[in-house]
Amino acid sequence: DHLRRTLPAYMVPQQLVVLDALPLTPNGKIDRAALPTPGRHRPEVGAEYVAPRDELELFLAAEWAEILSLDRVGIHDGFFELGGTSLQAAEFVNGLQGQLGAFINVTTVFEAPTVARYAALVKRDYPAELANRFGAVASGVAVPQAKLGRDAIARMESCIPRHLETVTRDSGEKNPPAIFVLAPPRSGTTLLRVMLAGHPELFAASELQLLGFESLRERRRAYSGKFAVWLEGTVRAVMELKTCGVEQARAVMERCEAEDYSTKEFYRLLQEWVAGRLLVDKSPSYALDPATLEKAEGNFDGALYIHLLRHPYAMVRSFEAYRVHQVLYLKQHPFSPRQLGELIWSMSHRNILNFLRTVPADRQFRIGFEDLVREPKAVMEGLCDRFGLEFHGGLLEPYADLDRKMTDGIHHASTPMGDTKFLSRGAIDPSIADAWRGVRDDDFLADFTWELAESLGYDRRASVPEADRSAGTMRRVRDRRAALASQLARRAAQPGTSGDRADA
């Protein structure tokens, strides 16, 4: 208990073994080879052992027992109370992904840390995959979802954690310029980042997650428990810049946290380490908080911004498919994954547009994801021209030299930050520009989302099948007739209004 209060989770030992004395070598040093192997017995964790009740719980309990080197695990035993680490949680999730054939975030183990709760989570989020693997144990039922009302935006605002006071753009001496990729998640930000990493004058980092905090200490406190995954982006960047392993990189981060670095100071440190290259930060969470966007202008001299768009159909469906709701840094909210994805798309682009209205045009560049995969050379040439960079062929080869583009996790079992299927594609695929067409038979987007999408160049009519388009036209005609009839009735009831005029 003391170690859990004072150490990061990954440093807490899996088991504690009490010995009368440590074994020694003949010259008096500790003989590590003679240390006893920890036993496989389930420790006393405070919960009475309860056996699994169905095939899914039996499977999960067996997986945990194997990973944690225990003889048995009860359905109410906590994964971390049993001595599990975040690395072992990642190992378990990787194995489960293979069993179910679906993407699962390691944060699910933090959200549901007992076998019983994890089984319930899997039944809720992966009913189809469970049906394929375990048959009748799956209990998830698809529930029809109503379209969002305009009040949903206000409700969502209260669910976004905010760590910044009002930020002014005049915040003393500023850091050198940096590039920020502004977009909601599942918008193609990983592909764009890795393409940018192919330019020798750029260092494109993934998910630094720095801008939304004033200090590294505050960031560490916020990203604890299930959200600790958001600390990995800076660790991976330090590993790359200092050519070191994960433990050394974590030690660097802990030292900067202990010395109370501000995030602005840590950005400056990273900029010193990139040795003349331009730092690129791709963190989709920035777009949810206007104060975070303002901080970029306050902390950097002449910051550059890439506004990345993707059709809302494709973004929301990808958001659902990759269960991004499992990992987002949000407060409790009442929204389904689909609703959450739509709200994040709308709020992010609204905030980005409002922010960029105050930024000179020569410091911003808009990219449509669909254009990026269809015409990557033209898009990248336009970007270089806008930002004063010399065009380089490496921008068009995202799958070349991957060992220096940080497309892996911080250790062998961890999931890389960003698109987890990026490596499986092998090349820029222009066909994914039309991914939205596969969902257009289900026009689930709210009117306020479509209004914003149309202002960004997406055609609502082209996104709705012809049959639905005709039905929608008739529905609008009926609604308009009803509105006119109501208006005429109100006017007829007003004093001094002639019946003939009202009839007309």
Salt bridges, closest charged atoms under 4 A:
ASP1 OD1 - ARG4 NH1 3.76
ASP54 OD2 - LYS123 NZ 3.14
GLU57 OE2 - ARG53 NH2 2.54
ASP71 OD2 - HIS41 ND1 3.43
ASP77 OD2 - ARG42 NE 2.58
GLU111 OE2 - ARG124 NH2 3.61
GLU111 OE1 - LYS226 NZ 3.61
ASP125 OD1 - ARG124 NE 2.74
ASP125 OD2 - HIS325 NE2 3.35
GLU129 OE2 - ARG323 NH2 3.42
ASP151 OD2 - ARG155 NE 3.70
GLU157 OE1 - ARG162 NH2 2.45
GLU157 OE2 - ARG350 NH2 2.62
GLU207 OE2 - LYS282 NZ 3.08
GLU240 OE1 - ARG236 NH1 3.39
GLU257 OE1 - ARG220 NE 3.16
ASP260 OD1 - ARG217 NE 3.79
ASP289 OD1 - ARG162 NH1 3.12
GLU294 OE1 - ARG169 NE 2.70
GLU297 OE1 - ARG169 NH1 3.52
GLU297 OE2 - ARG363 NH1 2.92
GLU320 OE1 - ARG317 NE 3.31
GLU320 OE1 - ARG338 NE 3.60
GLU381 OE2 - LYS377 NZ 2.43
ASP408 OD1 - ARG236 NE 2.95
ASP419 OD1 - ARG186 NH2 3.62
ASP419 OD2 - ARG425 NH1 2.76
ASP434 OD1 - ARG374 NH2 2.72
ASP434 OD1 - ARG437 NE 3.40
ASP442 OD2 - ARG317 NH2 3.01
ASP442 OD2 - ARG338 NH1 3.27
ASP443 OD2 - ARG460 NH2 3.75
ASP447 OD1 - ARG460 NH2 3.27
GLU451 OE2 - ARG150 NH2 2.71
GLU466 OE1 - ARG469 NH1 3.11
